[in-house]
Amino acid sequence: TRIHSYLKGIGNKHGEQLKMYKVDAKNPGSFTFSQEAKFEEVEGGVLPLVTLDALAKDQGWLEDDSDIEIALMKIDVERVEHLALQGAQQLLKSNIIQNILMELKSDTPPSDLEAIATSLISSGYELYKVGSWSGPNKEVETTYTDPKVLAGDISSKKFGSNAWFRIREQQDK
């Protein structure tokens, strides 16, 4: 088992540098690139971005002879999940990531939720579990094939704020 961490932001534009904003003064890890008026700009808080596709290529994960398998990828990017997934299309479609955990807040713009659902469903992932602040712990019985329906269910607060997606074939193993 290997764990790798990278001091980079993830997004859909490789090499870009973005300002960071503080989401919640009480939470030391709550930063975002989203420039909503209610967020406070972090002085000196600029972070270089990578796309997950560029990172995967750099690491050799997308090469035909690669035997890499990623058991879990956690995405916690404070309302820019859709941008992170836009920059991960090759990686997602490679199906080397078995499980993806992420926050999906009901107040995320519907178009962003639909983009997230489209990226994951079209790449072969299914919503497996949902839950609140303590993590996804309740199995989802609906199999979503239409991203608009999944985005609508998230917006309507049918689920908690944390989601676990898994590659579809995994359910047969």
Backbone torsions as a table, in degrees:
resi	resn	phi	psi	omega
1	THR	NA	130.4	177.8
2	ARG	-127.9	141.4	175.0
3	ILE	-122.2	130.4	178.1
4	HIS	-120.2	136.2	173.8
5	SER	-123.5	148.0	-178.1
6	TYR	-131.7	132.5	178.5
7	LEU	-86.5	71.5	-178.9
8	LYS	-144.0	156.1	168.8
9	GLY	-91.0	155.9	176.4
10	ILE	-114.4	145.1	-178.5
11	GLY	-163.6	-156.9	-178.1
12	ASN	-108.1	2.6	-179.8
13	LYS	-130.1	105.4	-177.7
14	HIS	-69.7	132.0	176.0
15	GLY	91.2	-10.5	178.5
16	GLU	-69.6	152.7	174.5
17	GLN	-119.9	126.6	-176.6
18	LEU	-121.6	151.3	174.5
19	LYS	-75.1	145.6	177.9
20	MET	-102.4	148.7	179.7
21	TYR	-127.0	144.1	179.2
22	LYS	-85.2	124.6	-178.1
23	VAL	-85.1	-45.7	-173.7
24	ASP	-139.3	115.4	-177.5
25	ALA	-59.6	-24.5	-178.5
26	LYS	-86.0	-9.5	-177.4
27	ASN	-115.5	108.5	-174.9
28	PRO	-66.8	-11.5	-179.3
29	GLY	-109.5	15.2	-174.0
30	SER	-100.6	81.6	177.9
31	PHE	-116.2	156.3	178.5
32	THR	-148.9	163.6	171.1
33	PHE	-96.7	-7.1	-179.1
34	SER	-68.6	130.5	-174.0
35	GLN	-96.2	38.3	178.9
36	GLU	-61.7	144.5	-174.9
37	ALA	-57.7	-29.0	-176.2
38	LYS	-79.2	-8.1	-178.0
39	PHE	-93.3	143.4	-178.8
40	GLU	-92.6	130.9	178.6
41	GLU	-67.8	138.3	179.3
42	VAL	-90.3	120.6	-179.2
43	GLU	-62.5	125.7	-179.1
44	GLY	72.3	7.1	-175.2
45	GLY	-87.4	79.4	176.5
46	VAL	-118.8	134.2	-177.1
47	LEU	-129.4	132.8	176.6
48	PRO	-71.7	144.0	179.7
49	LEU	-103.4	148.2	168.7
50	VAL	-128.6	154.1	168.0
51	THR	-90.7	150.5	177.4
52	LEU	-66.0	-30.3	175.7
53	ASP	-63.1	-45.2	179.3
54	ALA	-63.8	-41.2	177.7
55	LEU	-61.8	-45.3	-179.9
56	ALA	-62.8	-41.2	177.8
57	LYS	-64.4	-44.9	-179.7
58	ASP	-60.0	-35.6	-179.4
59	GLN	-84.3	-7.8	-179.5
60	GLY	81.4	13.2	-176.2
61	TRP	-70.3	-24.2	-175.0
62	LEU	-97.4	3.8	179.2
63	GLU	-73.8	148.4	-176.7
64	ASP	-57.6	-34.2	-177.7
65	ASP	-91.4	7.1	179.6
66	SER	-73.2	136.0	177.1
67	ASP	-109.6	20.8	-177.8
68	ILE	-67.7	139.6	171.8
69	GLU	-136.3	126.8	-179.0
70	ILE	-103.3	115.3	-176.1
71	ALA	-70.7	-38.0	-174.2
72	LEU	-150.6	133.6	170.7
73	MET	-124.8	125.6	177.5
74	LYS	-106.8	127.8	177.8
75	ILE	-115.4	118.9	177.2
76	ASP	-136.7	88.3	-172.1
77	VAL	-124.7	23.9	170.3
78	GLU	47.3	67.4	171.1
79	ARG	78.0	14.1	171.2
80	VAL	-121.7	30.0	178.3
81	GLU	-57.7	-37.9	-179.5
82	HIS	-60.8	-36.2	178.4
83	LEU	-72.5	-39.5	177.4
84	ALA	-60.4	-42.1	-179.1
85	LEU	-74.0	-30.2	174.5
86	GLN	-60.1	-35.6	179.5
87	GLY	-86.8	11.1	-177.2
88	ALA	-129.0	22.1	-173.9
89	GLN	-62.0	-44.3	178.4
90	GLN	-65.9	-42.0	179.8
91	LEU	-63.0	-44.7	178.8
92	LEU	-63.3	-45.0	-177.5
93	LYS	-70.0	-18.8	177.2
94	SER	-70.5	-20.4	179.7
95	ASN	60.8	26.7	176.1
96	ILE	-84.9	-13.1	176.5
97	ILE	-93.6	120.2	-176.9
98	GLN	-82.9	-37.5	-176.5
99	ASN	-138.5	140.3	178.2
100	ILE	-129.0	124.3	175.8
101	LEU	-108.5	137.8	178.6
102	MET	-159.1	160.5	172.0
103	GLU	-86.0	135.3	173.9
104	LEU	-133.5	96.0	-176.5
105	LYS	-82.8	141.6	-177.5
106	SER	-65.1	-22.1	179.7
107	ASP	-90.6	6.8	172.9
108	THR	-66.0	139.0	179.6
109	PRO	-52.0	135.9	-178.2
110	PRO	-53.7	-36.6	179.7
111	SER	-65.7	-34.5	177.5
112	ASP	-70.8	-41.4	176.9
113	LEU	-62.4	-40.0	179.0
114	GLU	-66.2	-38.1	177.5
115	ALA	-63.5	-41.1	177.5
116	ILE	-62.3	-50.4	-178.8
117	ALA	-61.0	-41.6	179.5
118	THR	-62.4	-46.6	179.6
119	SER	-57.5	-46.1	-175.2
120	LEU	-75.3	-47.7	-178.8
121	ILE	-63.1	-44.6	-178.2
122	SER	-68.5	-18.1	178.6
123	SER	-94.9	2.6	175.0
124	GLY	97.2	16.0	179.5
125	TYR	-100.1	152.0	176.1
126	GLU	-126.0	149.9	174.0
127	LEU	-73.1	122.5	-173.5
128	TYR	-106.3	-52.1	-179.4
129	LYS	-137.2	155.2	176.3
130	VAL	-134.9	164.0	178.2
131	GLY	-178.7	-174.7	-176.3
132	SER	-101.3	-148.2	-175.9
133	TRP	-57.1	-27.0	-177.7
134	SER	-83.5	-1.1	176.0
135	GLY	110.0	168.1	-179.5
136	PRO	-74.0	119.7	-176.7
137	ASN	-138.0	1.7	-177.7
138	LYS	-118.4	119.3	-178.9
139	GLU	-65.3	143.0	178.1
140	VAL	-96.2	126.8	-177.1
141	GLU	-90.7	-16.3	-179.9
142	THR	-84.7	134.2	172.7
143	THR	-97.2	113.8	-176.8
144	TYR	-90.2	126.7	173.3
145	THR	-116.7	-17.3	-180.0
146	ASP	-107.2	113.5	-178.9
147	PRO	-57.8	-33.2	-179.7
148	LYS	-64.5	-37.8	179.6
149	VAL	-67.5	-45.2	178.1
150	LEU	-61.9	-46.4	179.3
151	ALA	-60.4	-40.0	178.0
152	GLY	-64.1	-40.7	178.7
153	ASP	-67.1	-34.2	176.3
154	ILE	-68.7	-46.5	179.9
155	SER	-60.4	-35.6	-177.6
156	SER	-83.2	9.1	177.0
157	LYS	63.6	33.3	176.0
158	LYS	-67.4	-27.4	-177.6
159	PHE	-120.0	170.4	170.6
160	GLY	-74.9	-168.9	-173.7
161	SER	-91.7	-5.1	-179.4
162	ASN	-115.3	137.2	-176.2
163	ALA	-130.7	147.1	176.6
164	TRP	-122.0	118.3	175.4
165	PHE	-106.4	145.3	175.6
166	ARG	-134.5	157.6	177.8
167	ILE	-66.9	136.7	-173.2
168	ARG	-56.5	-43.1	-176.3
169	GLU	-61.8	-22.8	-177.2
170	GLN	-60.9	-28.3	-178.7
171	GLN	-66.2	-19.6	-179.1
172	ASP	-90.8	-7.9	-176.5
173	LYS	-83.7	NA	NA
